[in-house]
Amino acid sequence: MRDYAKVSPQFWTGETGKLIRTLGRDCQVIAFYVVTCPSSNMLGLYYLPLPTLCHETASPSKGALKALRSLSEGGFSHYDPVSETVFVPEMAKFQIGDRLLRKENRHKAVLRELRSEEPTSELQS
């Protein structure tokens, strides 16, 4: 679980936010959840069981899956129901920034997150 995360106010008013708004309230709730939920990380790639998402957003599974599909079609996030994994492509850009220097603590944090997603990873620190 992250102790610190950034959510820009442009989530609601930026180009992507406006697109999500056109998809409806359920999509807005699910989109905000995948960015801020307890299991999310700075990379935007993490395990998220559908029952957890449904419970914490008070969404029925059929509605949640429909919202996840809509968000995927809009390019905001992608959900794989088989692996129960979500990917938010722009998450790292907003959580980490455009540039990451090897000497920064965020570099180590990114490697740690990657290792936690792939236990057999041979990433070098």
Steps between C-alpha positions, in 0.01 A plus 500: 500500500624847414537760770518779247334554164424791273164556335482808285187714507514465121371147555159667477561778247779380271447338163493149646276609788251648258503181295437290810215733598329425167517130587287554810518511876589131539804550279603806699479308827689198364765721335560692821510172692765337278721806549451523877410154633707342779664247268602754235863593454702772332545288188130450438539124462361293784278215614137596556238229553162602361317414827724749684432773244127430516491499878699819544313694230156351575476397135333182376745280311315538170512880529864499609603282207307724261676807643840327478434416134399859427812633673710259295336610175572860601865412568492600868558159653495134407375210710578133446233294676704178469805631689290758690754763406440865423731724297468879497741606222544862612531423873880500515515831314285669765635315803869496413544773240640522151861437604652270755866511591672186619625672818147597612313302764212470255727291278541245778125512569421428135735201498341374822152525346612321186655221704181458700301456179741244354657279768753351259606835357873550461496878503820662610487769769 
